[in-house]
Amino acid sequence: MRDDDVRLTYRRRRIGEALRRFRVDLGLTQRAAGRLLDYSQASLSSYENGHRAIRPRDLKHILNEYGVTDQLVRDRLLSLASQGRQDGWWHDFDERLEPGIVDYAALESEAVFLRNFEAQLVPGLFQTEDYARAVISSSGLALRRPHNAEADVEFRMMRQALHDRPNPPRISAVLGEAALHVQMGGPSVMRCQYAKLLEMAELPHVELQIVPFSAGGHPAVDGSFTIIGIGPDALLEVVAMDSLTRSWYVDEPSDVEHYHLAMDRLREIALPEIRSRDLIERLSSDV
């Protein structure tokens, strides 16, 4: 069994939680469900706990036996199972980086859209290498464990390859003005970072706006988040957030909708794209 087969990922947790819920709703113990499905209790338990990847055909068999007929639910779960078995460049970092970081890149790679609010920092997909190095070396992650900062930097730069895809995800990014003022790495690093932001803002798949200090309070004053639309037609939408000690995902539709509404409001109070670029240019000339 490959090492990545025993790593808990969002996809496996999400599928496992759904399978457990379906089983419990039917009033079945794992042992009884195993008899129904012709699986061992250990196999079913490993699926439900997210410790084992499930093949789409096996997932379809379970959904059929459990009587799950909601096509949207089936399509979302089967899409997750299919994507979760794909190899990607991020697997090269499995043993070098935190599992949550690698897991996020796997989800991001399948995104058809990303809606991102960053309060204090430039988003990772828009960072220069030197800016990323300054952020990583001062982050809470660096305090938690000995780590190879250059592996983190390399990983972040490789994530940016999605900009070069034939059909990159639509990216709507809103930055708090503070992200433009926090001097990560010093003036020379910031000059290059301002230039890269302006370059990113010109990409056809990117919309970049700044919430000025003058806007006052707003719906995301408590923190940053990213809404990820995953898979064909964004069948699954997930909100990703970080704290000093962990990353977590929100995927209940009502909760995700709350974040969409917050993002809509942020875009309303943010400077239009042209004025946002003007602000970046002005700050760049002052450095």
Residue pairs with C-beta under 8 A, 6 or more apart in sequence:
3 94
3 95
4 91
4 94
5 52
5 53
6 51
6 52
7 94
7 99
7 102
7 103
8 50
8 51
8 99
9 50
9 84
9 99
9 103
9 106
10 103
10 107
10 238
10 249
11 80
11 81
11 83
11 84
11 106
11 107
12 50
12 51
12 52
12 53
12 54
12 84
13 50
14 77
14 80
14 251
15 47
15 50
15 54
15 59
15 77
15 80
15 81
15 84
16 47
16 48
16 49
16 50
17 48
17 50
18 73
18 77
19 44
19 47
19 48
19 62
19 66
20 48
22 62
22 63
22 66
22 68
23 30
23 33
23 48
23 66
26 33
26 66
26 67
28 36
30 41
30 44
30 45
30 48
31 41
33 39
33 44
34 40
34 41
34 43
34 44
36 65
37 44
37 61
37 62
37 65
43 52
46 52
47 54
47 62
53 81
53 84
53 85
54 81
55 81
55 85
56 78
56 81
56 82
56 85
59 77
59 78
59 81
60 74
60 78
63 74
63 77
68 74
72 235
75 235
76 231
76 235
76 236
79 230
79 231
79 232
79 235
79 236
80 230
80 231
80 236
83 106
83 110
83 230
83 231
88 105
88 106
88 109
89 158
89 161
90 102
90 105
90 106
90 109
90 155
90 158
91 102
93 101
93 102
93 151
93 155
94 102
96 148
96 151
97 147
97 151
97 152
97 155
98 141
100 246
100 247
101 152
101 155
101 247
102 155
103 247
104 240
104 247
105 155
105 159
107 228
107 230
107 238
107 240
108 114
108 159
108 162
108 169
108 228
109 162
110 230
110 231
111 162
111 169
111 228
111 229
111 230
112 169
112 170
112 229
112 230
112 231
112 232
112 233
112 234
113 169
113 170
113 171
113 172
113 227
113 228
113 229
113 234
114 125
114 169
114 170
114 171
114 172
114 173
114 226
114 227
114 228
114 229
115 172
115 226
115 227
115 259
115 260
115 263
116 123
116 125
116 171
116 172
116 173
116 174
116 224
116 225
116 226
116 227
117 173
117 174
117 175
117 176
117 220
117 224
117 225
117 226
117 262
117 263
117 266
118 173
118 174
118 175
118 176
118 179
118 224
119 176
119 178
119 179
119 220
119 221
119 223
119 224
120 176
120 178
120 179
120 182
120 224
121 135
121 179
121 182
121 184
121 224
122 131
122 175
122 179
122 184
122 193
122 197
123 173
123 175
124 132
124 156
124 159
125 159
125 160
125 162
125 163
125 171
125 173
125 200
126 173
126 196
126 197
126 200
126 208
127 135
127 156
127 193
127 196
128 189
128 192
128 193
128 196
129 153
129 157
130 185
130 189
130 192
130 193
131 184
131 185
131 189
131 190
131 192
131 193
131 196
132 152
132 153
132 156
132 157
133 149
133 150
133 153
133 185
134 184
134 185
134 189
135 184
136 142
136 149
136 152
136 153
136 156
137 149
138 184
140 243
140 244
140 245
141 147
141 152
142 149
143 244
144 244
144 245
162 168
162 169
163 200
163 203
163 205
168 203
168 205
169 205
169 229
170 205
170 207
171 205
171 206
171 207
172 207
172 263
172 267
173 206
173 207
173 208
173 209
174 209
174 210
174 211
174 263
174 266
174 267
174 270
175 208
175 209
175 210
175 211
176 210
176 211
177 210
177 211
177 212
177 213
177 279
178 213
180 194
180 210
180 279
180 280
180 283
181 283
183 190
184 190
184 193
187 287
190 284
190 287
191 284
191 287
194 280
194 281
194 283
194 284
194 287
195 284
197 208
197 280
198 277
198 280
198 281
198 284
200 206
200 208
201 208
201 273
201 276
201 277
201 280
207 273
208 273
208 276
208 277
209 266
209 267
209 270
209 271
209 272
209 273
209 276
210 270
210 271
210 276
210 279
210 280
211 218
211 266
211 269
211 270
211 271
212 270
212 271
212 279
215 269
215 270
218 265
218 266
218 269
219 261
219 262
219 265
219 266
220 262
220 263
220 266
223 241
224 241
224 242
225 239
225 240
225 241
225 259
225 262
226 239
226 240
226 241
227 237
227 238
227 239
227 256
227 259
227 260
227 263
228 237
228 238
228 239
228 240
229 236
229 237
230 236
230 237
230 238
236 251
237 251
237 253
237 256
238 249
238 250
238 251
238 256
239 249
239 250
239 251
239 255
239 256
239 259
240 247
240 248
240 249
241 247
241 248
241 249
241 250
250 256
250 259
270 276
271 279
